[in-house]
């Protein structure tokens, strides 16, 4: 029997401002909602693409740690870029976060919900069993 848990918030990550959960867990799979670059302490949005992408990965890492997992257990990402001209920098930074192989990935150029957001990432990851 599958266990489904919808987790609205995670300590150390900015709380969603719309009606969605930070992630949904189905057995050992973690389905993360799109993560954007909002600093959890100050709620500021970094201005540079690199700073936004790094903050998003920090936030994803916090979510994964909360379920006993790591970036190495990401199976798939979907990345939304505001501007295709950031693609080369995105690939360069992305490579720094995955040392033992890359997850499956889709990259899309899209309008993002806030004018200051330059990138958004959603992810699917594996997490170990945890006691109920």
N, CA, C and O of each residue as an XYZ file, in Angstrom:
528
protein
N       0.831     -1.188      0.000
C       0.000      0.000      0.000
C       0.870      1.243      0.000
O       1.783      1.359      0.818
N       0.601      2.173     -0.904
C       1.393      3.391     -0.988
C       1.009      4.357      0.115
O      -0.157      4.502      0.482
N       2.038      5.011      0.626
C       1.823      6.072      1.602
C       2.026      7.396      0.886
O       3.082      7.628      0.296
N       1.037      8.256      0.929
C       1.125      9.568      0.294
C       1.055     10.626      1.386
O       0.131     10.639      2.200
N       2.051     11.519      1.390
C       2.076     12.624      2.349
C       2.331     13.912      1.586
O       3.268     14.001      0.792
N       1.493     14.903      1.831
C       1.662     16.225      1.224
C       2.213     17.146      2.301
O       1.550     17.411      3.303
N       3.430     17.631      2.087
C       4.110     18.442      3.086
C       4.062     19.905      2.651
O       4.691     20.295      1.667
N       3.314     20.696      3.391
C       3.092     22.092      3.016
C       4.341     22.942      3.170
O       4.649     23.762      2.304
N       5.067     22.751      4.275
C       6.227     23.603      4.539
C       7.385     22.772      5.068
O       7.200     21.681      5.607
N       8.582     23.315      4.899
C       9.807     22.717      5.409
C      10.595     23.812      6.115
O      10.813     24.881      5.545
N      11.024     23.559      7.350
C      11.833     24.547      8.063
C      13.077     24.885      7.257
O      13.766     23.995      6.759
N      13.361     26.181      7.131
C      14.552     26.616      6.419
C      14.312     26.946      4.961
O      15.240     27.342      4.254
N      13.061     26.786      4.493
C      12.700     27.119      3.114
C      11.495     28.059      3.181
O      10.614     27.883      4.023
N      11.458     29.040      2.306
C      10.346     29.982      2.289
C       9.026     29.248      2.092
O       8.904     28.371      1.238
N       8.045     29.625      2.899
C       6.725     29.005      2.843
C       6.027     29.356      1.531
O       6.121     30.496      1.075
N       5.329     28.403      0.917
C       4.580     28.723     -0.294
C       3.558     29.828     -0.040
O       2.936     29.880      1.020
N       3.395     30.699     -1.017
C       2.422     31.790     -0.887
C       1.159     31.515     -1.693
O       0.254     32.348     -1.745
N       1.105     30.376     -2.303
C      -0.055     29.979     -3.099
C      -0.514     28.606     -2.602
O       0.160     28.003     -1.767
N      -1.633     28.111     -3.091
C      -2.155     26.831     -2.601
C      -1.445     25.620     -3.209
O      -1.953     24.996     -4.141
N      -0.280     25.300     -2.676
C       0.450     24.095     -3.069
C       1.356     23.672     -1.931
O       1.662     24.466     -1.042
N       1.782     22.426     -1.962
C       2.700     21.892     -0.956
C       4.131     22.034     -1.449
O       4.377     22.054     -2.655
N       5.067     22.132     -0.526
C       6.479     22.192     -0.893
C       6.879     20.914     -1.609
O       7.609     20.944     -2.599
N       6.384     19.773     -1.087
C       6.595     18.508     -1.788
C       5.518     17.513     -1.412
O       4.825     17.659     -0.405
N       5.401     16.508     -2.240
C       4.534     15.367     -1.963
C       5.418     14.127     -1.964
O       6.235     13.926     -2.863
N       5.237     13.305     -0.944
C       5.997     12.058     -0.859
C       5.069     10.889     -1.136
O       4.006     10.764     -0.527
N       5.481     10.041     -2.059
C       4.780      8.792     -2.343
C       5.818      7.692     -2.150
O       6.735      7.534     -2.956
N       5.657      6.939     -1.069
C       6.644      5.926     -0.699
C       8.034      6.573     -0.637
O       8.255      7.463      0.184
N       8.961      6.150     -1.478
C      10.322      6.676     -1.436
C      10.569      7.794     -2.449
O      11.709      8.227     -2.620
N       9.536      8.258     -3.111
C       9.705      9.317     -4.102
C       9.249     10.658     -3.542
O       8.211     10.760     -2.888
N      10.053     11.683     -3.817
C       9.769     13.050     -3.395
C       9.511     13.876     -4.643
O      10.374     13.974     -5.515
N       8.326     14.472     -4.734
C       7.958     15.323     -5.861
C       7.927     16.765     -5.354
O       6.982     17.176     -4.682
N       8.971     17.526     -5.684
C       9.084     18.901     -5.211
C       8.383     19.866     -6.138
O       8.505     19.774     -7.359
N       7.647     20.792     -5.549
C       7.086     21.887     -6.333
C       8.226     22.762     -6.826
O       9.339     22.705     -6.303
N       7.939     23.568     -7.832
C       8.959     24.466     -8.369
C       9.542     25.347     -7.274
O       8.811     25.976     -6.508
N      10.856     25.381     -7.212
C      11.564     26.191     -6.226
C      12.120     27.426     -6.915
O      12.738     27.338     -7.977
N      11.893     28.570     -6.298
C      12.408     29.829     -6.816
C      13.343     30.442     -5.783
O      13.415     29.983     -4.643
N      14.047     31.470     -6.191
C      15.085     32.059     -5.344
C      14.520     33.128     -4.418
O      14.589     34.322     -4.708
N      13.961     32.677     -3.298
C      13.530     33.586     -2.238
C      14.314     33.193     -1.002
O      14.204     32.065     -0.521
N      15.103     34.123     -0.489
C      15.909     33.848      0.696
C      14.980     33.586      1.877
O      14.138     34.429      2.186
N      15.108     32.442      2.543
C      14.184     32.108      3.633
C      14.298     33.033      4.852
O      13.342     33.156      5.618
N      15.452     33.684      5.042
C      15.598     34.586      6.183
C      15.084     35.994      5.871
O      14.384     36.596      6.685
N      15.427     36.509      4.704
C      15.116     37.907      4.379
C      13.956     38.071      3.400
O      13.417     39.168      3.254
N      13.573     36.991      2.735
C      12.573     36.983      1.673
C      13.001     37.824      0.465
O      12.172     38.182     -0.372
N      14.285     38.134      0.381
C      14.821     38.867     -0.768
C      15.025     37.920     -1.940
O      15.236     36.721     -1.761
N      14.960     38.477     -3.135
C      15.213     37.733     -4.365
C      16.539     38.233     -4.924
O      16.641     39.405     -5.287
N      17.555     37.380     -5.005
C      18.835     37.823     -5.571
C      18.637     38.346     -6.991
O      17.746     37.897     -7.712
N      19.478     39.297     -7.382
C      19.333     39.898     -8.706
C      20.063     39.145     -9.809
O      19.638     39.189    -10.963
N      21.146     38.460     -9.483
C      21.914     37.783    -10.532
C      21.381     36.371    -10.774
O      20.846     35.729     -9.870
N      21.538     35.907    -12.003
C      21.116     34.555    -12.352
C      21.862     33.524    -11.509
O      21.251     32.604    -10.965
N      23.188     33.677    -11.400
C      23.994     32.712    -10.633
C      23.538     32.641     -9.187
O      23.399     31.548     -8.639
N      23.303     33.779     -8.563
C      22.875     33.801     -7.156
C      21.502     33.140     -7.003
O      21.262     32.435     -6.022
N      20.610     33.359     -7.954
C      19.299     32.715     -7.880
C      19.426     31.204     -7.999
O      18.830     30.465     -7.215
N      20.197     30.743     -8.971
C      20.331     29.300     -9.179
C      20.975     28.637     -7.959
O      20.545     27.561     -7.542
N      21.993     29.264     -7.389
C      22.656     28.698     -6.207
C      21.714     28.656     -5.011
O      21.718     27.680     -4.260
N      20.903     29.703     -4.822
C      19.938     29.710     -3.714
C      18.882     28.626     -3.912
O      18.475     27.974     -2.951
N      18.442     28.432     -5.137
C      17.461     27.373     -5.406
C      18.048     26.009     -5.034
O      17.377     25.200     -4.393
N      19.284     25.756     -5.430
C      19.894     24.471     -5.070
C      20.084     24.344     -3.561
O      19.945     23.248     -3.019
N      20.400     25.444     -2.871
C      20.494     25.390     -1.404
C      19.135     25.009     -0.812
O      19.061     24.176      0.091
N      18.069     25.614     -1.316
C      16.727     25.312     -0.805
C      16.311     23.878     -1.115
O      15.718     23.208     -0.270
N      16.615     23.405     -2.316
C      16.322     22.011     -2.652
C      17.087     21.077     -1.724
O      16.552     20.062     -1.277
N      18.327     21.419     -1.439
C      19.136     20.603     -0.529
C      18.518     20.561      0.872
O      18.524     19.511      1.514
N      17.990     21.679      1.349
C      17.325     21.711      2.660
C      16.108     20.780      2.653
O      15.889     20.027      3.603
N      15.331     20.835      1.590
C      14.158     19.962      1.488
C      14.599     18.501      1.504
O      14.028     17.684      2.226
N      15.610     18.176      0.711
C      16.080     16.788      0.659
C      16.638     16.323      1.997
O      16.387     15.189      2.404
N      17.383     17.166      2.681
C      17.904     16.791      4.004
C      16.761     16.515      4.975
O      16.887     15.654      5.846
N      15.653     17.230      4.837
C      14.523     17.034      5.751
C      13.901     15.645      5.611
O      13.188     15.189      6.505
N      14.171     14.975      4.489
C      13.652     13.616      4.276
C      14.776     12.583      4.270
O      14.570     11.433      3.881
N      15.963     13.001      4.703
C      17.087     12.072      4.781
C      17.728     11.778      3.440
O      18.336     10.722      3.264
N      17.605     12.685      2.498
C      18.145     12.466      1.164
C      19.173     13.546      0.813
O      19.481     14.414      1.630
N      19.700     13.479     -0.418
C      20.715     14.424     -0.878
C      20.477     14.754     -2.351
O      19.649     14.133     -3.017
N      21.210     15.729     -2.834
C      21.145     16.089     -4.250
C      21.498     14.908     -5.148
O      20.999     14.803     -6.268
N      22.352     14.028     -4.659
C      22.755     12.862     -5.451
C      21.578     11.937     -5.755
O      21.652     11.114     -6.667
N      20.489     12.072     -4.988
C      19.320     11.214     -5.180
C      18.235     11.856     -6.049
O      17.125     11.334     -6.147
N      18.558     12.987     -6.676
C      17.592     13.576     -7.597
C      17.553     12.735     -8.862
O      18.586     12.440     -9.463
N      16.355     12.358     -9.251
C      16.148     11.516    -10.427
C      15.854     12.340    -11.673
O      16.257     11.970    -12.776
N      15.146     13.468    -11.496
C      14.728     14.292    -12.636
C      14.521     15.719    -12.188
O      14.008     15.972    -11.098
N      14.923     16.652    -13.036
C      14.607     18.063    -12.804
C      13.887     18.616    -14.027
O      14.114     18.186    -15.158
N      13.031     19.565    -13.770
C      12.464     20.391    -14.826
C      12.854     21.815    -14.464
O      12.537     22.304    -13.379
N      13.547     22.473    -15.388
C      14.089     23.801    -15.130
C      13.426     24.792    -16.077
O      13.354     24.577    -17.287
N      12.949     25.878    -15.494
C      12.302     26.930    -16.259
C      13.222     28.149    -16.254
O      13.493     28.727    -15.202
N      13.695     28.529    -17.424
C      14.554     29.705    -17.570
C      13.719     30.860    -18.111
O      12.908     30.678    -19.019
N      13.921     32.035    -17.555
C      13.228     33.213    -18.073
C      13.827     33.641    -19.407
O      13.115     34.112    -20.294
N      15.155     33.471    -19.544
C      15.859     33.966    -20.729
C      16.843     32.914    -21.228
O      17.702     32.458    -20.474
N      16.723     32.534    -22.475
C      17.599     31.523    -23.055
C      19.066     31.951    -23.033
O      19.951     31.098    -23.093
N      19.338     33.236    -22.950
C      20.729     33.691    -22.908
C      21.440     33.238    -21.628
O      22.666     33.318    -21.556
N      20.699     32.764    -20.615
C      21.300     32.250    -19.375
C      21.653     30.762    -19.471
O      22.178     30.196    -18.513
N      21.376     30.128    -20.603
C      21.532     28.685    -20.739
C      22.966     28.201    -20.492
O      23.155     27.202    -19.797
N      23.960     28.869    -21.031
C      25.356     28.437    -20.842
C      25.761     28.543    -19.370
O      26.385     27.628    -18.832
N      25.415     29.642    -18.724
C      25.739     29.816    -17.298
C      24.988     28.782    -16.453
O      25.535     28.232    -15.498
N      23.758     28.534    -16.811
C      22.943     27.518    -16.131
C      23.627     26.161    -16.189
O      23.748     25.490    -15.164
N      24.073     25.746    -17.364
C      24.753     24.456    -17.489
C      26.034     24.412    -16.668
O      26.332     23.397    -16.038
N      26.784     25.488    -16.668
C      28.038     25.550    -15.912
C      27.779     25.375    -14.414
O      28.456     24.584    -13.758
N      26.829     26.091    -13.886
C      26.512     26.015    -12.452
C      25.871     24.666    -12.126
O      26.195     24.057    -11.107
N      24.976     24.204    -12.973
C      24.275     22.934    -12.766
C      25.274     21.789    -12.589
O      25.095     20.929    -11.726
N      26.323     21.786    -13.408
C      27.349     20.727    -13.326
C      28.023     20.664    -11.952
O      28.457     19.595    -11.524
N      28.111     21.794    -11.269
C      28.770     21.847     -9.960
C      27.985     21.090     -8.882
O      28.560     20.692     -7.869
N      26.699     20.892     -9.086
C      25.854     20.284     -8.061
C      25.676     18.779     -8.215
O      25.178     18.122     -7.301
N      26.072     18.232     -9.342
C      25.894     16.799     -9.574
C      27.233     16.179     -9.942
O      27.655     16.210    -11.098
N      27.891     15.618     -8.937
C      29.258     15.099     -9.094
C      29.302     13.657     -9.601
O      30.282     13.262    -10.232
N      28.261     12.865     -9.335
C      28.326     11.446     -9.713
C      27.259     11.088    -10.739
O      26.614     10.044    -10.636
N      27.079     11.944    -11.713
C      26.091     11.695    -12.762
C      24.952     12.677    -12.676
O      24.608     13.167    -11.600
N      24.377     12.955    -13.817
C      23.312     13.946    -13.889
C      21.948     13.279    -13.872
O      21.777     12.193    -14.426
N      20.969     13.927    -13.233
C      19.606     13.413    -13.308
C      19.037     13.660    -14.709
O      19.565     14.479    -15.462
N      17.985     12.965    -15.045
C      17.245     13.304    -16.256
C      16.791     14.754    -16.107
O      16.562     15.227    -14.994
N      16.661     15.464    -17.246
C      16.378     16.892    -17.127
C      15.598     17.381    -18.336
O      15.811     16.946    -19.468
N      14.694     18.296    -18.054
C      13.996     19.050    -19.090
C      14.234     20.518    -18.793
O      14.162     20.944    -17.641
N      14.519     21.294    -19.835
C      14.710     22.735    -19.676
C      13.741     23.442    -20.611
O      13.637     23.112    -21.792
N      13.037     24.420    -20.060
C      12.023     25.151    -20.791
C      12.260     26.643    -20.603
O      12.606     27.082    -19.506
N      12.079     27.419    -21.653
C      12.080     28.876    -21.516
C      10.628     29.290    -21.304
O       9.748     28.931    -22.087
N      10.387     30.055    -20.227
C       9.009     30.389    -19.866
C       8.942     31.707    -19.116
O       9.917     32.143    -18.505
N       7.774     32.332    -19.173
C       7.516     33.468    -18.289
C       7.350     32.895    -16.888
O       6.695     31.870    -16.702
N       7.940     33.554    -15.919
C       7.823     33.089    -14.539
C       6.857     33.991    -13.788
O       6.579     35.109    -14.221
N       6.349     33.505    -12.666
C       5.248     34.147    -11.965
C       5.608     35.535    -11.402
O       4.713     36.358    -11.208
N       6.857     35.806    -11.142
C       7.314     37.104    -10.610
C       8.362     37.656    -11.572
O       9.231     36.919    -12.037
N       8.280     38.930    -11.867
C       9.215     39.544    -12.829
C      10.680     39.376    -12.450
O      11.538     39.317    -13.331
N      10.986     39.297    -11.148
C      12.382     39.196    -10.709
C      12.938     37.775    -10.758
O      14.152     37.592    -10.667
N      12.080     36.769    -10.898
C      12.563     35.387    -10.973
C      13.184     35.137    -12.342
O      12.586     35.438    -13.375
N      14.391     34.582    -12.332
C      15.108     34.272    -13.557
C      15.127     32.781    -13.854
O      15.401     32.369    -14.981
N      14.833     31.965    -12.830
C      14.890     30.510    -12.972
C      14.007     29.871    -11.898
O      13.848     30.411    -10.803
N      13.445     28.726    -12.228
C      12.655     27.929    -11.284
C      12.974     26.464    -11.565
O      13.121     26.060    -12.718
N      13.080     25.670    -10.494
C      13.394     24.249    -10.659
C      12.425     23.402     -9.844
O      12.211     23.639     -8.655
N      11.847     22.413    -10.511
C      11.110     21.380     -9.786
C      11.916     20.091     -9.913
O      12.660     19.903    -10.875
N      11.758     19.213     -8.936
C      12.586     18.007     -8.931
C      11.806     16.816     -8.393
O      10.870     16.946     -7.605
N      12.238     15.656     -8.856
C      11.772     14.375     -8.319
C      13.009     13.680     -7.775
O      14.020     13.565     -8.468
N      12.927     13.218     -6.536
C      14.084     12.584     -5.897
C      13.652     11.315     -5.175
O      12.471     11.078     -4.924
N      14.646     10.522     -4.855
C      14.468      9.308     -4.067
C      14.895      9.617     -2.638
O      15.877     10.325     -2.416
N      14.159      9.088     -1.678
C      14.513      9.242     -0.268
C      14.429      7.868      0.395
O      13.587      7.049      0.025
N      15.296      7.614      1.371
C      15.248      6.341      2.069
C      13.992      6.208      2.916
O      13.329      7.196      3.233
N      13.680      4.968      3.277
C      12.558      4.746      4.183
C      12.826      5.446      5.500
O      13.964      5.504      5.966
N      11.777      5.973      6.090
C      11.881      6.593      7.414
C      10.839      5.963      8.305
O       9.761      5.592      7.841
N      11.144      5.840      9.560
C      10.140      5.276     10.478
C       8.883      6.141     10.492
O       8.976      7.366     10.426
N       7.723      5.521     10.577
C       6.453      6.262     10.589
C       6.226      6.944     11.908
O       5.207      7.610     12.091
